Amino acid sequence: MDNEVREVSPEELEKDLDGAQKYNIVDVRETEEVETGMIPGAKHLSLGTLPEHVEGFNKEEEYVMVCRSGRRSHNACLFLQEHGIKAYNLQSGMLDWTGEKVF
């Protein structure tokens, strides 16, 4: 698999939340960061714990990885892709998220 990470725009992800949800959203920020709010329906797995949870990802599903600015989630995508998991990065992370930031 190549090192290219595809991105999903905040607008595209927000539209996905309004319909038949295509993506599983995983927030890789630290606990204190997610306490300020998460994208509705997102699951929290901090980046450092991703290796111990990789077996729980379904290779038949698609995931959008989220962090504050998009850098950590980009790294999470690379890691998941190495394990055959379809992962996309939320472009600019929570900094550009325009939707509701609540649990």
Protein Blocks (a to p, Z undefined) as FASTA:
>chain_A
ZZbdcdddfklmmmmmmmccfbdcddfbdfklmmnopcehiacddfklmmmmmmmpcfkb
ccddddfkommmmmmmmmmmmnopacdddehijmlombdcdZZ
